Amino acid sequence: MWRSSLNFALLIFLVHAVVLQALDQSGFISIDCGALPNSTDWKDIQYISDAGIISSGVAKSVSSDSIRYLKHKQLWTLRSFPEGRRNCYKINNITIGSKYLIRLEFAYGNYDGIKTFPEFDVYLGVNKWDTVGASNLSPGGYKTDEIIHIASQEYINICLVNTGHGTPFISTIDLRPLKNDTYSITPPSAVGSLVNYYRDDFGYSFSDDYIRYGDDPFDRQWRTFMQPDWVKLFDSSIITAGAFSKNDYQLPAGVMNTAITPANASDPLVIKWRPKIPISDVYYIYMHFVEVEAESNNNEIREFNIFVGGRLFSEKPVQPPYLSTKTIRAVVPNLVDISLEKTPRSTLPPSSTPLKFTN
């Protein structure tokens, strides 16, 4: 049973550090739609062509003018479906009961010369996932859909449905196995999937790209997020191999080694969100904290309370653990502002780095 609820997973990292991890792509399913069979020149992640997976559709390439905006080679090709109302990929070798991050990317790139991003529906099996269209495109002119899904069969069907507003197409299909005790729906007996809404890195140094595998072992994509009333912090002087891999969420080093703090140290750190579209489903917010400063100076204390939507969320003040990660989850009915407010005894302001929303 499918539940179209937006799970907002907020990942807030309180300071910075670097983690070195031995990574592999075991369990990854990475499909480059429209790529030539036996292509071998992908970077970092080994993709396969979809030529042996689906028999319908037509392989296409984005226009030469679009390539400079699409830095990742797997976005340079796509599969278009000018015929048939419903075309489906059947992804095999799925482990029943396992939790997967499923990501679809749609890079139009004016492949057909029409200069109009089409609109069509995407289904996960028989359940509608999303309507893909020109609204809310990424800076490079493409759209990404992500969902966290527990497999109930040994295969997954991903279907594109023509709704009469242009030819459906798709650029990539990624499946990444996750730990089953992370990103869970409440109560445990609830049935549904978590649709990613935001996953942003606070204070990341490069605004024109995002962090993913191999810094992130689960190939989550982290994008830059900044607000005018924040100050960016960067400190790569503390390198602690494996310090954050002990946490089940295994936070990426490139995200953890940057942070933000209020421009005025006496102000709270307020994270403001405005939904892309009105949504009434439940949001899951994941906050991850780590301390790298206070322990080195016994006279300094970082302690704060968490307010979600103006209401006190934390039962007691939070003191981030030194060089290890503390994860706090909040489940809220609406996308609301989050405020980290220092306590009277705190000598350091609240600080944070990345973020993720899922519904």
BELLINHU-V613808 format. One record per residue. N is the residue number from 0. RES is the residue in three letters. PSI is psi in whole degrees, 0 to 359 (none if undefined). Layout:
BEGIN
N_RES_PSI ; N_RES_PSI
END
This chain:
BEGIN
0_MET_136 ; 1_TRP_138 ; 2_ARG_120 ; 3_SER_63 ; 4_SER_138 ; 5_LEU_113 ; 6_ASN_117 ; 7_PHE_111 ; 8_ALA_109 ; 9_LEU_123 ; 10_LEU_106 ; 11_ILE_119 ; 12_PHE_130 ; 13_LEU_60 ; 14_VAL_201 ; 15_HIS_153 ; 16_ALA_167 ; 17_VAL_136 ; 18_VAL_136 ; 19_LEU_127 ; 20_GLN_146 ; 21_ALA_118 ; 22_LEU_151 ; 23_ASP_174 ; 24_GLN_28 ; 25_SER_128 ; 26_GLY_350 ; 27_PHE_137 ; 28_ILE_115 ; 29_SER_113 ; 30_ILE_122 ; 31_ASP_104 ; 32_CYS_130 ; 33_GLY_357 ; 34_ALA_154 ; 35_LEU_145 ; 36_PRO_144 ; 37_ASN_23 ; 38_SER_144 ; 39_THR_3 ; 40_ASP_35 ; 41_TRP_158 ; 42_LYS_135 ; 43_ASP_303 ; 44_ILE_134 ; 45_GLN_102 ; 46_TYR_161 ; 47_ILE_154 ; 48_SER_152 ; 49_ASP_6 ; 50_ALA_327 ; 51_GLY_6 ; 52_ILE_328 ; 53_ILE_141 ; 54_SER_345 ; 55_SER_172 ; 56_GLY_173 ; 57_VAL_130 ; 58_ALA_133 ; 59_LYS_167 ; 60_SER_147 ; 61_VAL_163 ; 62_SER_155 ; 63_SER_328 ; 64_ASP_336 ; 65_SER_339 ; 66_ILE_322 ; 67_ARG_338 ; 68_TYR_349 ; 69_LEU_93 ; 70_LYS_337 ; 71_HIS_125 ; 72_LYS_329 ; 73_GLN_348 ; 74_LEU_358 ; 75_TRP_344 ; 76_THR_162 ; 77_LEU_168 ; 78_ARG_126 ; 79_SER_147 ; 80_PHE_79 ; 81_PRO_344 ; 82_GLU_146 ; 83_GLY_144 ; 84_ARG_325 ; 85_ARG_123 ; 86_ASN_134 ; 87_CYS_143 ; 88_TYR_133 ; 89_LYS_112 ; 90_ILE_114 ; 91_ASN_184 ; 92_ASN_38 ; 93_ILE_140 ; 94_THR_118 ; 95_ILE_135 ; 96_GLY_352 ; 97_SER_154 ; 98_LYS_131 ; 99_TYR_142 ; 100_LEU_120 ; 101_ILE_125 ; 102_ARG_131 ; 103_LEU_139 ; 104_GLU_141 ; 105_PHE_98 ; 106_ALA_102 ; 107_TYR_309 ; 108_GLY_25 ; 109_ASN_42 ; 110_TYR_333 ; 111_ASP_2 ; 112_GLY_4 ; 113_ILE_335 ; 114_LYS_32 ; 115_THR_118 ; 116_PHE_123 ; 117_PRO_170 ; 118_GLU_131 ; 119_PHE_169 ; 120_ASP_149 ; 121_VAL_134 ; 122_TYR_144 ; 123_LEU_103 ; 124_GLY_232 ; 125_VAL_0 ; 126_ASN_131 ; 127_LYS_132 ; 128_TRP_307 ; 129_ASP_163 ; 130_THR_119 ; 131_VAL_132 ; 132_GLY_191 ; 133_ALA_346 ; 134_SER_144 ; 135_ASN_43 ; 136_LEU_154 ; 137_SER_166 ; 138_PRO_328 ; 139_GLY_4 ; 140_GLY_30 ; 141_TYR_167 ; 142_LYS_142 ; 143_THR_131 ; 144_ASP_134 ; 145_GLU_145 ; 146_ILE_146 ; 147_ILE_120 ; 148_HIS_138 ; 149_ILE_123 ; 150_ALA_133 ; 151_SER_355 ; 152_GLN_172 ; 153_GLU_10 ; 154_TYR_162 ; 155_ILE_131 ; 156_ASN_128 ; 157_ILE_118 ; 158_CYS_141 ; 159_LEU_129 ; 160_VAL_125 ; 161_ASN_122 ; 162_THR_13 ; 163_GLY_14 ; 164_HIS_36 ; 165_GLY_166 ; 166_THR_123 ; 167_PRO_151 ; 168_PHE_167 ; 169_ILE_146 ; 170_SER_313 ; 171_THR_155 ; 172_ILE_120 ; 173_ASP_134 ; 174_LEU_128 ; 175_ARG_120 ; 176_PRO_136 ; 177_LEU_166 ; 178_LYS_136 ; 179_ASN_341 ; 180_ASP_16 ; 181_THR_158 ; 182_TYR_57 ; 183_SER_147 ; 184_ILE_143 ; 185_THR_136 ; 186_PRO_169 ; 187_PRO_334 ; 188_SER_352 ; 189_ALA_147 ; 190_VAL_132 ; 191_GLY_183 ; 192_SER_159 ; 193_LEU_120 ; 194_VAL_125 ; 195_ASN_135 ; 196_TYR_310 ; 197_TYR_145 ; 198_ARG_97 ; 199_ASP_150 ; 200_ASP_120 ; 201_PHE_121 ; 202_GLY_11 ; 203_TYR_143 ; 204_SER_336 ; 205_PHE_116 ; 206_SER_351 ; 207_ASP_9 ; 208_ASP_184 ; 209_TYR_159 ; 210_ILE_138 ; 211_ARG_206 ; 212_TYR_140 ; 213_GLY_6 ; 214_ASP_322 ; 215_ASP_116 ; 216_PRO_338 ; 217_PHE_6 ; 218_ASP_34 ; 219_ARG_145 ; 220_GLN_124 ; 221_TRP_125 ; 222_ARG_159 ; 223_THR_139 ; 224_PHE_126 ; 225_MET_152 ; 226_GLN_152 ; 227_PRO_332 ; 228_ASP_18 ; 229_TRP_157 ; 230_VAL_131 ; 231_LYS_135 ; 232_LEU_145 ; 233_PHE_128 ; 234_ASP_108 ; 235_SER_17 ; 236_SER_339 ; 237_ILE_113 ; 238_ILE_113 ; 239_THR_95 ; 240_ALA_123 ; 241_GLY_3 ; 242_ALA_327 ; 243_PHE_353 ; 244_SER_345 ; 245_LYS_333 ; 246_ASN_140 ; 247_ASP_334 ; 248_TYR_348 ; 249_GLN_70 ; 250_LEU_140 ; 251_PRO_145 ; 252_ALA_318 ; 253_GLY_335 ; 254_VAL_321 ; 255_MET_338 ; 256_ASN_13 ; 257_THR_159 ; 258_ALA_168 ; 259_ILE_158 ; 260_THR_160 ; 261_PRO_143 ; 262_ALA_324 ; 263_ASN_115 ; 264_ALA_340 ; 265_SER_350 ; 266_ASP_156 ; 267_PRO_159 ; 268_LEU_108 ; 269_VAL_128 ; 270_ILE_113 ; 271_LYS_132 ; 272_TRP_139 ; 273_ARG_118 ; 274_PRO_145 ; 275_LYS_320 ; 276_ILE_154 ; 277_PRO_123 ; 278_ILE_135 ; 279_SER_6 ; 280_ASP_173 ; 281_VAL_141 ; 282_TYR_136 ; 283_TYR_124 ; 284_ILE_124 ; 285_TYR_122 ; 286_MET_127 ; 287_HIS_125 ; 288_PHE_145 ; 289_VAL_145 ; 290_GLU_134 ; 291_VAL_359 ; 292_GLU_310 ; 293_ALA_324 ; 294_GLU_328 ; 295_SER_349 ; 296_ASN_105 ; 297_ASN_346 ; 298_ASN_355 ; 299_GLU_141 ; 300_ILE_132 ; 301_ARG_115 ; 302_GLU_135 ; 303_PHE_161 ; 304_ASN_151 ; 305_ILE_126 ; 306_PHE_128 ; 307_VAL_118 ; 308_GLY_32 ; 309_GLY_355 ; 310_ARG_141 ; 311_LEU_122 ; 312_PHE_315 ; 313_SER_132 ; 314_GLU_327 ; 315_LYS_159 ; 316_PRO_147 ; 317_VAL_128 ; 318_GLN_106 ; 319_PRO_137 ; 320_PRO_147 ; 321_TYR_121 ; 322_LEU_30 ; 323_SER_165 ; 324_THR_136 ; 325_LYS_127 ; 326_THR_131 ; 327_ILE_132 ; 328_ARG_138 ; 329_ALA_141 ; 330_VAL_119 ; 331_VAL_153 ; 332_PRO_345 ; 333_ASN_159 ; 334_LEU_109 ; 335_VAL_165 ; 336_ASP_151 ; 337_ILE_134 ; 338_SER_129 ; 339_LEU_115 ; 340_GLU_123 ; 341_LYS_146 ; 342_THR_166 ; 343_PRO_330 ; 344_ARG_355 ; 345_SER_134 ; 346_THR_348 ; 347_LEU_145 ; 348_PRO_160 ; 349_PRO_148 ; 350_SER_154 ; 351_SER_158 ; 352_THR_280 ; 353_PRO_176 ; 354_LEU_148 ; 355_LYS_137 ; 356_PHE_141 ; 357_THR_151 ; 358_ASN_none
END
